[in-house]
């Protein structure tokens, strides 16, 4: 939780790590993480999604949208073509910003 301006800097660092370790990285927001991950698995098989990591939780859909928009606008590598405000059911308690990770890069360690 917290204001987006306090959350974005540490999120940028973790997103950078994800880019180094996964071929596909996508950001999104949802009120139902488990259902949303299953939707991604069914609709986007070519990305080989392996994990959904919840990075931010808030009661403000506006804050969640601000964080998602920041990353979509400032990191062209993120796999999200949707831009604009997400319109989710307003009676939900929490909104989550998540990162999807697919096709892990398995590096060989030289001896």
N, C-alpha and C positions, 0 to 999 in steps of 0.2 A: 504494500500500500504506500501511499504518499503522493505528493504532487508530481506530475510528469517531469518537471524540470529537475527534480532530485533523483528520479528513477532512471532517466535516459542515459546518463554517463556510465553507470555500472552495466546497464543492459547492452550498451555499445561494445564494451569489452567482451562480454560473454557471447554476443553475436559474432564478433570477430573470431573467437575460438571455434564456434560452430562452423564457420566458413572454412577454417583450416582442416576440420575433421570430417566434414560431410560435403558431398557434391551438391546436394539439394537442401536449401534452407528456406523456409517460408514463415512469415509472421501472420497472425490473425487474431481475432477476438471472438469470444463466445461466452455464453451463459451456461453452456452444458458441455464441458470438455470431453467427457467420454463419448457422448453421441457425436460430437463434431469430429473427433479423431476417426471414428468408424466411417463417417461420411467421406473423409479424405481418403481412407484406405480403399473404399469402394469406387470412388469417382476418379482418383488420380493414381492408378496403378503404375504408370510409367515412372513415377518418382521414387518408388520403393520406400515409402515412408516407414521408418523404424520406430520413431519416438515422437511424442508430443511432450514438450517441456513447458510447464506453466511458469511464466516469468513475472507476472504482475496480477494482483487481485484488487479490485476496487468496487465500491458501490456506485461509482459514477461512470456511466456509459460514455460520457464526454471525455473523461480522462483516458479511458481505454482507447477511444478513437484517436485522441491526440498522440498517444504513444505509437499506435499502429501507423498512423499517417506519417509521423516523423521518420520511421524506418523505411517505409515504402518510398518516400520522397528523397531520402538521403543515402540509400543503399540499393543500387540497381540490381544487385545480385539476389535480392530476396525474391522468392518465387510467389509473387502475389500481384495479379493484374487488376484486382478490384481496388478502386480508390473512392474516397468519399465516406460519409458517415454510415456506419452499420446501423441498421434498424432492427434491434432485438426487442423482445417482449420487455416492456418497461417495469413489469412487476417482479422481475427476478431480483434476488438479493445481491448477487455478485456477478461481476464481469471479469473475465480473465483474458490477458494477453498471453498468447502461446507462440511457441516456435516449433515448427515441424522439422524433423531431421530425417534425411534419406540418403541412402547409398554411402555408408561410412567408408572413409578412405583408410584402408589398412596399410600402414606404412611398414616396410621391412626395416628392422634395426640391424645396422651393420656392426660386425664385431671388430 
